[in-house]
């Protein structure tokens, strides 16, 4: 039916898409980018998923004028300053910057995305000067991916090529940032997806939402939800090709793999853990328990300590206000049964096996509540000294 | 009308109350207590508030047979083992231990409280042997207060003496433990209050609940809620004295001061911060925002870093699903205006003053949402390297 292949160079593979990143002086090191764009040279449709935070940052409030899906072909991104809690003045700064885009940017309904510290006005002049340093006909996905990072320790970039029966091809590619303040209902994360697939416009927003729900909305680094979270999908149809299942699968994989990269890069995190809750009374209850597991400080520190202390798993489920019963609960670490009503205390052999599982970079904690058919998986990471250090010293 | 005075020696001041603590071998160091009792030599009434965790530990399930308020005069407490997730066998262990209380304990409907690791059976024989090491006619509040501690770094003990007009006196005294896993809807905390006031039995449960709601249910160390949280109030009427307002005030102060001690002793914590939310659309919304502030990892690490990053305060409020507006929000640190629509960026002078406020052991962060009349105060602490260390290495 179709094959999906991973390609290097991220956004550069997508037909009609240009991108670049430069330093415009927001970061002190001139080698580190802080300003990027992604644009389509032909007309395109943008769909957005924005943060659920009530204090949406100025660039989101500006873009929301166009609705969630609109004709748009240019996204400008800056790091270091979130342009959040800056009021109407912050929105005017966005307007002023976007009205200064050079003609060669050919921008229609351009939008901004920002990430960084909250509460300070954008250095508008620096950014306007930076617009002329960007190469508006470059396909420099690497530079764009690096320029949007904040506390991230590695760039996040992906491209999938879909080949349909008959040889037609399209691409789904993206860059993303995000390392802390990551929580279901988005994260402090930005993700810019571009595709040359001929996505039917009426489907585009729903397809994006579904992909986001199964990826970025299932990861948690620290339970905090930022003012700036945004996922954009820019579709320009330049390939002329489309296949509903293939596109949904490729988009889903792009989002999921970037979400896992964000989690692996969770501030100070050493492990990624899938919290799989099954047998809940409902999917909602499963989601609540799984999300709480991924957010619990006691669970996260036990992961860091590689301590198979399943009592903290059980206590977190019990505190989640979900139907549960200690006689029916079953907990597995990967395929190791770690708790059921017949096996409560860890004997030395199972404890030794649990230690080995927990030493891995990633593993699975599965909890069957035995109450019904509800299920949900959330993804989290451990909490290390490094997290505290990064976040205690972030702004200073 | 009445005067309230603080006395030393905690529970020892309460007429008709005996208490003691010894080591029975649950802790390796024979100098450290791990078994305690509190009992009344005359008939008494016990009221309880238990954890909202669905996986209630065996001693709670045992005690719940008697209801939330019952005739009872003896509480036995052990540390190091929570007797949680131990099934029916755990309840039988409680029964076996309590049926071995010596005759001189004169116990009527005795109950147990346990704290420590989850998922292991109690060492019943050690505890039964320990029952004979306890001095059942001691008034050793210090030994009892020390024997119930786990990761606590100091004992928590208080006594208030109320003197009424005309010279009648009664006492409200308590011991408590709790350092981590502290969250609204209780905490991993145990608190045993005894009073010789002649509390009307029909009022006792409500008075206890109100005091708990304004104290233990407003503090958060790490957002986790344990399987064992319990507050008991034992009232024996031995003073013959009672005064409704005086008793409510003394009980409220006992609970609040112990809650603040627990927070000060938050695992690795260095500061206690009051998060006061006013002007919310409702008290419920105020409580949600205040509680989220006290639980936010980004807020807690900023407190540890003494970084006046009010953006994290604003972002947490915005993520709390409460009515808010960045033009109406006002944030104070103590009496320093740190954000309003006219003062968004911190100038150096205000930043310097904010640093000085944040260096204190305790201070207040007040957020007025400007949306209505709802208000709530929650109490939290910072998150330090030490928290991670304590909780990564707890069981091992």
Interface residues (C-beta under 8 A of the other chain):
Chain A: X52 X53 X54 X55 X56 X82 X84 X85 X86 X87 X117 X118 X119 X120 X121 X180 X181 X183 X185 X222 X223 X224 X225 X226 X227 X295 X296 X297 X298 X301 X302 X304 X305 X307 X309 X310 X311 X312 X314 X315 X316 X317 X318 X319 X320 X321 X322 X323 X324 X326 X327 X339 X341 X344 X345 X346 X383 X384 X385 X387 X388 X389 X391 X392 X393 X394 X395 X396
Chain B: X52 X53 X54 X55 X56 X82 X84 X85 X86 X87 X117 X118 X119 X120 X121 X180 X181 X183 X185 X222 X223 X224 X225 X226 X227 X295 X296 X297 X298 X301 X302 X304 X305 X307 X309 X310 X311 X312 X314 X315 X316 X317 X318 X319 X320 X321 X322 X323 X324 X326 X327 X339 X341 X344 X345 X346 X383 X384 X385 X387 X388 X389 X391 X392 X393 X394 X395 X396
